Amino acid sequence: MTARRVAGPALLGILILAIIVAWGGGAAPPTHGAAPAPVIHRLTVDGVIGPATARFIARAVRHAEDAGAEVLVIQLDTPGGLLKSTDDITKVLLNARVPVVVYIAPRGARAASAGVFITYAAHIAAMAPATHLGAATPVTLGQPSSPQQQQPSQQQDNERAMREKVTNDAVANLRAIANRRGRNADWAEQAVREAVSITEVDAIRLNVANLVAENFADLQRRLDGMTVTTDLGTKSLRTAQARVDDIEMDVTEQFLSLLSDPNIGFILMNVGILGILVELYNPGAILPGVVGGIALILGLASFAILQVNVAGLLLIAFAVLLFIADVKVPGHGVLTVGGIIAFIFGAILLTERTAPVLQISLHLILAVAVLMGAFFLFAVSAGVRAQKAPVRSGGERLVGALGVARSAIDPEGMVYVQGEMWSAVTDAGPIAAGQPVRVVSLEGLRVRVRPEPPART
């Protein structure tokens, strides 16, 4: 009996101990020191470098830093862009606290002009096969299109000095970036001064790029284990098994990107001009004026971003004045033709001082010029036809109309003309009731008539 009493509490204690072991003792050991799974943030830049691109990359860098991303990869394919936007991007990349990789891809892609600066500013530069980079000469001033295009000597000297100033500044900037990232500074200077370009093979040989990757998966494998130095210190990348999160442009960045396209700006400006003109010719329509005003402001904002030639804007404004004058003045279309010519030259001059990738398409210029000319020629011809057409409304339509005297007119009476009764007066002698009359003129609310001889049979 005593043994049973002792065994009972002992068994109960063993059971409680077993439960404790099963609940906590068998669990995995704590992993307080385990590192979180690595994440790669990736964004794609495909097209002209502008304010929208600079804002997009700056936001992506901040997001990657805040999220503790392993690395930020910028997949790049660009023909170049604005110098100011390029400077903004390189400043962000040089001060990034997250490792940044610029990957020129896919095959056939390029990093020209502004793309060279962005590639050099990255911690690691990678390229896909059959890609190239270079031709980083800044284009900020219009240059004569041929040796025969002569300019005053002072203007030539000023433009030459300005080109040298901008070029030397770009060279110094790119050499400083190259020295910071440990890349070939001499080739960088050649890319600016001589507009040279190289393929991915030569880029590796000349220490311009760090590696060549077939695709993004290959890039992940090659980046794994590489050492990168940021403002936070040295870091060994863990990318082989990292998750990839893509970053897309937000609505405001997409809107800015749209405005940065000179062709879009050109279309918006012309839509605005037509909308405002339609509102002026039809006061109270409201909708054309509102749409035209918004479109015109957006178009001018687009050209403000691109820093266009003011002479081009003035020529376009002069063309619009010629179009309006041809509607108001009987010029028989001559002013409209002159307006079309001024419009074409103005549109060409508008972006001729920017890089080729930022110039308005010549096909678009010709198409819009033809449409604008056709619109105003139609307006002119419609106005001429309206002037020559007989009056079909108002009291003036009664002049020359045939009617019937409903009462004797001597010298006043009543006549029936075009379905209406009118007070009438005559100075051609008495007119009997029922006699045909012809309206001579309209005098206020009374018509002056004369007797109409009966038709001969």
C-alpha positions as CSV (number, residue, x, y, z in Angstrom):
1,M,0.0,0.0,0.0
2,T,2.9,2.3,0.8
3,A,4.6,1.5,-2.5
4,R,1.5,2.4,-4.4
5,R,1.2,5.7,-2.6
6,V,4.9,6.5,-3.5
7,A,4.6,5.3,-7.1
8,G,1.5,7.4,-7.8
9,P,3.2,10.8,-7.3
10,A,6.3,9.5,-9.0
11,L,4.4,8.5,-12.1
12,L,2.6,11.9,-12.1
13,G,5.9,13.7,-11.9
14,I,7.3,11.7,-14.8
15,L,4.2,12.4,-16.9
16,I,4.5,16.2,-16.3
17,L,8.2,16.1,-17.1
18,A,7.4,14.2,-20.4
19,I,4.8,16.8,-21.3
20,I,7.3,19.7,-20.6
21,V,10.0,18.0,-22.7
22,A,7.5,17.3,-25.5
23,W,6.3,20.9,-25.5
24,G,9.5,22.8,-25.2
25,G,12.5,20.5,-25.0
26,G,11.9,18.9,-28.4
27,A,11.6,22.2,-30.3
28,A,14.3,23.5,-32.6
29,P,16.9,25.6,-31.0
30,P,16.4,29.4,-31.2
31,T,17.7,31.1,-34.4
32,H,18.3,34.6,-33.1
33,G,21.4,35.1,-35.2
34,A,20.0,33.8,-38.6
35,A,20.2,36.3,-41.4
36,P,17.0,37.2,-43.3
37,A,16.5,35.8,-46.9
38,P,18.3,38.0,-49.4
39,V,16.2,40.1,-51.8
40,I,17.3,41.7,-55.1
41,H,15.4,44.8,-56.2
42,R,15.3,45.2,-60.0
43,L,14.1,48.0,-62.2
44,T,14.2,48.5,-66.0
45,V,15.2,51.7,-67.7
46,D,14.4,51.5,-71.4
47,G,14.5,54.8,-73.4
48,V,15.6,58.4,-73.1
49,I,17.0,59.6,-69.8
50,G,14.8,62.4,-68.4
51,P,13.4,63.8,-65.2
52,A,11.0,60.9,-64.9
53,T,14.0,58.4,-65.0
54,A,15.9,60.4,-62.4
55,R,13.0,60.4,-60.1
56,F,12.3,56.7,-60.7
57,I,15.9,55.6,-59.9
58,A,16.1,57.9,-56.8
59,R,12.9,56.4,-55.5
60,A,14.2,52.8,-56.2
61,V,17.5,53.5,-54.4
62,R,15.6,54.8,-51.3
63,H,13.2,51.9,-51.3
64,A,16.1,49.4,-51.6
65,E,18.0,51.0,-48.7
66,D,14.9,51.1,-46.5
67,A,14.0,47.5,-47.3
68,G,17.6,46.3,-46.7
69,A,17.9,44.8,-50.2
70,E,20.9,42.7,-51.0
71,V,21.5,44.6,-54.2
72,L,19.7,47.0,-56.6
73,V,19.9,46.0,-60.3
74,I,19.2,48.6,-63.0
75,Q,18.6,46.9,-66.3
76,L,19.6,49.6,-68.8
77,D,19.0,50.2,-72.5
78,T,19.2,53.9,-73.5
79,P,20.3,56.1,-76.4
80,G,21.1,58.9,-74.0
81,G,19.2,61.8,-72.5
82,L,19.3,65.1,-70.7
83,L,22.5,66.2,-69.0
84,K,20.7,67.5,-65.9
85,S,18.8,64.3,-65.3
86,T,22.0,62.3,-65.8
87,D,23.8,64.3,-63.1
88,D,20.9,63.7,-60.7
89,I,21.1,60.0,-61.3
90,T,24.9,59.7,-60.9
91,K,24.8,61.7,-57.6
92,V,22.2,59.2,-56.3
93,L,24.2,56.2,-57.3
94,L,27.5,57.5,-55.9
95,N,25.9,58.1,-52.5
96,A,23.8,54.9,-52.4
97,R,24.0,52.9,-49.2
98,V,22.9,49.8,-51.1
99,P,25.1,48.0,-53.8
100,V,23.9,49.1,-57.2
101,V,24.5,47.0,-60.4
102,V,23.9,48.4,-63.8
103,Y,23.2,45.6,-66.3
104,I,23.1,46.6,-69.9
105,A,20.6,44.2,-71.4
106,P,19.0,42.5,-73.2
107,R,21.1,41.5,-76.2
108,G,21.4,44.3,-78.6
109,A,20.9,46.9,-75.9
110,R,23.2,49.9,-75.5
111,A,24.2,52.5,-72.9
112,A,25.0,55.5,-75.0
113,S,25.8,59.1,-73.9
114,A,24.0,59.4,-70.6
115,G,24.1,55.7,-70.2
116,V,27.9,55.7,-69.9
117,F,27.7,58.1,-66.9
118,I,25.1,55.9,-65.2
119,T,27.1,52.7,-65.9
120,Y,30.3,54.2,-64.5
121,A,28.5,55.4,-61.3
122,A,27.3,51.9,-60.4
123,H,29.2,49.8,-57.9
124,I,29.2,46.9,-60.5
125,A,28.8,47.3,-64.3
126,A,27.5,44.2,-66.1
127,M,26.7,43.7,-69.8
128,A,24.8,41.1,-71.8
129,P,26.4,39.6,-74.9
130,A,26.1,41.7,-78.1
131,T,25.7,45.0,-76.2
132,H,27.7,48.2,-76.3
133,L,28.3,51.5,-74.6
134,G,30.0,54.8,-75.4
135,A,29.4,58.0,-77.5
136,A,29.1,60.2,-74.4
137,T,29.8,63.6,-76.1
138,P,27.4,66.1,-74.6
139,V,25.1,67.9,-77.2
140,T,23.9,71.2,-75.8
141,L,24.2,73.6,-78.7
142,G,23.1,73.7,-82.3
143,Q,26.0,73.3,-84.7
144,P,26.1,74.2,-88.4
145,S,24.8,71.4,-90.5
146,S,27.4,71.9,-93.3
147,P,30.6,73.9,-93.8
148,Q,28.7,76.1,-96.2
149,Q,26.4,77.3,-93.4
150,Q,28.3,80.4,-92.4
151,Q,27.9,82.3,-89.2
152,P,29.4,85.5,-87.8
153,S,32.9,84.9,-86.4
154,Q,32.0,86.1,-82.9
155,Q,29.0,83.7,-82.7
156,Q,31.3,80.8,-83.9
157,D,33.8,81.7,-81.2
158,N,31.1,81.8,-78.5
159,E,29.7,78.5,-79.5
160,R,33.1,76.9,-79.7
161,A,34.0,78.2,-76.2
162,M,30.7,76.9,-74.8
163,R,31.1,73.5,-76.4
164,E,34.6,73.2,-74.9
165,K,33.4,74.3,-71.5
166,V,30.6,71.7,-71.4
167,T,32.8,69.0,-72.8
168,N,35.6,69.7,-70.2
169,D,33.1,69.7,-67.4
170,A,31.7,66.3,-68.6
171,V,35.2,64.9,-68.9
172,A,36.1,66.0,-65.4
173,N,32.8,64.6,-64.0
174,L,33.2,61.2,-65.7
175,R,36.9,60.8,-64.7
176,A,36.0,61.5,-61.1
177,I,33.3,58.9,-61.2
178,A,35.7,56.4,-62.8
179,N,38.4,57.0,-60.2
180,R,35.7,56.5,-57.5
181,R,34.6,53.2,-58.9
182,G,38.1,52.0,-60.0
183,R,37.3,51.9,-63.7
184,N,39.2,53.1,-66.8
185,A,39.3,56.9,-66.7
186,D,41.2,57.3,-69.9
187,W,38.6,55.5,-72.0
188,A,35.9,57.5,-70.2
189,E,37.6,60.7,-71.5
190,Q,37.7,59.3,-75.0
191,A,34.0,58.4,-74.9
192,V,33.3,62.1,-74.1
193,R,35.8,63.8,-76.4
194,E,35.9,61.4,-79.3
195,A,32.5,59.7,-78.9
196,V,34.0,56.2,-79.1
197,S,32.0,53.1,-78.3
198,I,33.0,49.6,-77.3
199,T,31.4,46.1,-77.1
200,E,31.1,44.0,-74.0
201,V,34.2,42.1,-74.9
202,D,36.4,45.2,-75.1
203,A,34.6,46.7,-72.0
204,I,35.9,43.8,-69.9
205,R,39.4,44.0,-71.4
206,L,39.6,47.7,-70.8
207,N,38.3,47.6,-67.3
208,V,35.1,49.5,-68.2
209,A,32.7,46.7,-67.1
210,N,33.1,44.1,-64.4
211,L,31.4,41.1,-65.9
212,V,29.3,39.7,-68.8
213,A,26.1,37.7,-68.0
214,E,24.0,35.8,-70.5
215,N,20.8,36.6,-68.7
216,F,19.5,37.7,-65.4
217,A,19.8,34.3,-63.8
218,D,23.4,34.1,-64.9
219,L,23.9,37.6,-63.5
220,Q,22.6,36.4,-60.1
221,R,25.1,33.5,-60.1
222,R,28.1,35.7,-61.1
223,L,27.3,38.4,-58.5
224,D,27.2,35.9,-55.7
225,G,30.2,36.2,-53.5
226,M,31.5,39.5,-55.1
227,T,32.6,42.2,-52.6
228,V,31.2,45.7,-52.8
229,T,32.2,48.8,-50.8
230,T,29.4,51.3,-49.9
231,D,29.2,54.1,-47.4
232,L,28.2,51.4,-44.9
233,G,31.3,49.4,-45.4
234,T,32.4,46.3,-47.3
235,K,29.7,43.7,-48.2
236,S,29.9,40.3,-49.7
237,L,26.9,39.7,-52.0
238,R,24.5,36.8,-51.5
239,T,22.5,36.7,-54.7
240,A,22.5,33.1,-56.0
241,Q,19.3,32.1,-54.2
242,A,17.9,35.6,-53.7
243,R,14.3,36.5,-54.4
244,V,13.8,39.2,-57.1
245,D,11.3,42.0,-56.5
246,D,10.6,44.2,-59.6
247,I,10.0,48.0,-59.1
248,E,7.8,49.8,-61.5
249,M,7.2,53.4,-62.3
250,D,4.4,55.0,-60.4
251,V,1.7,57.2,-62.0
252,T,3.5,60.5,-61.6
253,E,6.7,59.0,-63.1
254,Q,4.8,57.6,-66.1
255,F,3.2,61.0,-66.6
256,L,6.6,62.8,-66.5
257,S,8.0,60.2,-68.8
258,L,5.2,60.9,-71.3
259,L,5.9,64.7,-71.1
260,S,9.6,64.2,-71.7
261,D,8.9,62.8,-75.2
262,P,9.2,65.8,-77.6
263,N,6.8,64.2,-80.0
264,I,4.1,64.0,-77.3
265,G,4.8,67.6,-76.4
266,F,4.5,68.7,-80.0
267,I,1.2,67.0,-80.4
268,L,-0.2,68.5,-77.1
269,M,0.9,72.0,-78.2
270,N,-1.0,71.7,-81.5
271,V,-4.1,70.2,-79.9
272,G,-4.0,73.2,-77.5
273,I,-3.7,75.7,-80.4
274,L,-6.6,74.2,-82.3
275,G,-8.8,73.9,-79.2
276,I,-8.3,77.5,-78.3
277,L,-9.0,78.7,-81.9
278,V,-12.2,76.7,-82.0
279,E,-13.3,78.3,-78.8
280,L,-12.5,81.8,-80.1
281,Y,-14.6,81.1,-83.3
282,N,-17.4,79.5,-81.2
283,P,-17.6,81.5,-78.0
284,G,-19.5,79.6,-75.3
285,A,-18.5,76.1,-76.5
286,I,-16.4,75.8,-73.3
287,L,-15.1,72.2,-73.9
288,P,-12.7,73.0,-76.8
289,G,-11.3,75.9,-74.8
290,V,-10.8,73.9,-71.6
291,V,-9.2,71.0,-73.4
292,G,-7.1,73.3,-75.6
293,G,-5.9,75.3,-72.6
294,I,-4.8,72.2,-70.7
295,A,-3.1,70.6,-73.7
296,L,-1.3,73.8,-74.6
297,I,0.1,74.2,-71.0
298,L,1.2,70.6,-70.9
299,G,2.9,71.0,-74.3
300,L,4.8,74.1,-73.2
301,A,5.7,72.3,-69.9
302,S,7.1,69.4,-72.0
303,F,9.3,71.8,-74.0
304,A,10.4,73.6,-70.8
305,I,11.7,70.2,-69.7
306,L,13.6,69.8,-73.0
307,Q,15.0,73.4,-73.1
308,V,13.9,74.0,-76.7
309,N,14.9,76.8,-79.1
310,V,12.8,79.9,-78.5
311,A,13.1,80.9,-82.2
312,G,11.2,77.7,-83.1
313,L,8.3,78.7,-80.7
314,L,8.2,82.2,-82.3
315,L,8.0,80.8,-85.8
316,I,5.1,78.5,-84.8
317,A,3.3,81.4,-83.1
318,F,3.8,83.4,-86.3
319,A,2.4,80.5,-88.4
320,V,-0.7,80.5,-86.2
321,L,-1.2,84.2,-86.7
322,L,-1.0,83.7,-90.5
323,F,-3.6,81.0,-90.3
324,I,-6.0,83.2,-88.4
325,A,-5.3,86.2,-90.7
326,D,-6.2,84.1,-93.8
327,V,-9.6,83.4,-92.2
328,K,-10.2,87.0,-91.4
329,V,-8.7,88.6,-94.5
330,P,-9.5,87.4,-98.1
331,G,-6.0,86.1,-98.8
332,H,-7.3,83.2,-100.9
333,G,-5.1,80.7,-99.0
334,V,-1.8,82.5,-99.6
335,L,-1.4,83.3,-95.9
336,T,-2.2,79.7,-95.0
337,V,0.6,78.4,-97.3
338,G,3.0,80.9,-95.7
339,G,1.8,79.7,-92.3
340,I,2.5,76.0,-93.2
341,I,6.1,76.9,-94.3
342,A,6.7,78.9,-91.1
343,F,5.2,76.1,-89.0
344,I,7.5,73.4,-90.5
345,F,10.6,75.5,-90.0
346,G,9.6,76.4,-86.5
347,A,9.0,72.8,-85.6
348,I,12.4,71.8,-86.9
349,L,14.1,74.5,-85.1
350,L,12.2,73.8,-81.9
351,T,14.5,70.9,-80.8
352,E,17.4,71.2,-83.2
353,R,19.7,72.2,-80.3
354,T,19.0,68.9,-78.4
355,A,20.5,65.4,-78.9
356,P,19.1,63.5,-81.9
357,V,17.1,61.2,-79.5
358,L,15.3,64.3,-78.2
359,Q,14.3,65.9,-81.5
360,I,10.8,65.9,-82.9
361,S,10.3,63.4,-85.7
362,L,10.3,65.0,-89.2
363,H,7.5,62.7,-90.3
364,L,5.3,63.9,-87.4
365,I,6.2,67.6,-88.2
366,L,5.1,67.2,-91.9
367,A,2.0,65.3,-90.9
368,V,0.8,67.9,-88.4
369,A,1.7,70.7,-90.8
370,V,-0.5,69.2,-93.5
371,L,-3.4,68.7,-91.1
372,M,-3.1,72.2,-89.7
373,G,-2.9,73.6,-93.3
374,A,-5.9,71.5,-94.4
375,F,-7.9,72.7,-91.4
376,F,-7.4,76.4,-92.0
377,L,-7.7,76.0,-95.8
378,F,-11.1,74.4,-95.2
379,A,-12.0,77.3,-92.8
380,V,-10.9,79.9,-95.5
381,S,-12.8,78.2,-98.3
382,A,-15.9,77.8,-96.0
383,G,-15.7,81.5,-95.3
384,V,-15.5,82.5,-98.9
385,R,-18.4,80.3,-99.8
386,A,-20.5,81.8,-97.0
387,Q,-19.7,85.3,-98.3
388,K,-20.8,84.4,-101.9
389,A,-23.9,82.4,-100.9
390,P,-27.3,84.1,-101.0
391,V,-28.8,85.2,-97.7
392,R,-31.0,82.4,-96.5
393,S,-32.0,83.6,-93.0
394,G,-33.1,86.8,-91.3
395,G,-35.2,89.6,-92.6
396,E,-32.8,90.2,-95.5
397,R,-34.1,87.0,-97.2
398,L,-37.3,88.9,-98.1
399,V,-35.5,91.4,-100.4
400,G,-36.4,90.3,-104.0
401,A,-39.1,87.9,-102.8
402,L,-42.4,87.7,-104.6
403,G,-45.6,88.2,-102.7
404,V,-49.3,89.0,-102.9
405,A,-51.1,92.2,-101.7
406,R,-53.8,91.1,-99.2
407,S,-55.2,94.6,-99.1
408,A,-55.1,97.7,-101.2
409,I,-51.8,99.5,-100.8
410,D,-52.1,103.3,-101.2
411,P,-49.4,103.9,-100.1
412,E,-49.7,101.5,-97.1
413,G,-51.3,98.1,-96.7
414,M,-50.6,94.4,-96.0
415,V,-48.8,91.8,-98.1
416,Y,-48.3,88.1,-97.8
417,V,-44.6,87.1,-98.5
418,Q,-43.0,83.7,-97.8
419,G,-45.7,82.5,-95.5
420,E,-45.9,85.6,-93.4
421,M,-48.0,88.8,-93.2
422,W,-46.0,92.0,-93.5
423,S,-46.9,95.7,-93.3
424,A,-46.0,97.2,-96.7
425,V,-45.5,100.6,-98.3
426,T,-45.1,101.6,-101.9
427,D,-44.1,104.7,-103.9
428,A,-45.1,103.2,-107.3
429,G,-48.8,104.1,-107.2
430,P,-51.8,102.3,-105.8
431,I,-51.7,98.5,-105.7
432,A,-55.0,96.6,-105.7
433,A,-55.7,93.7,-103.3
434,G,-54.6,90.3,-104.8
435,Q,-52.1,91.9,-107.2
436,P,-48.5,90.3,-107.2
437,V,-45.8,92.4,-105.6
438,R,-42.0,92.3,-105.4
439,V,-40.2,93.3,-102.2
440,V,-37.7,96.1,-102.8
441,S,-36.3,96.6,-99.4
442,L,-36.8,96.0,-95.7
443,E,-37.4,99.0,-93.5
444,G,-37.5,97.9,-89.9
445,L,-40.7,95.8,-89.5
446,R,-42.1,97.0,-92.8
447,V,-41.3,96.1,-96.4
448,R,-41.3,98.4,-99.4
449,V,-42.8,96.8,-102.5
450,R,-43.6,97.5,-106.1
451,P,-46.3,96.0,-108.3
452,E,-45.2,92.9,-110.2
453,P,-46.5,92.6,-113.8
454,P,-48.5,89.3,-114.3
455,A,-46.6,86.5,-115.9
456,R,-47.0,86.2,-119.7
457,T,-48.5,83.0,-121.2
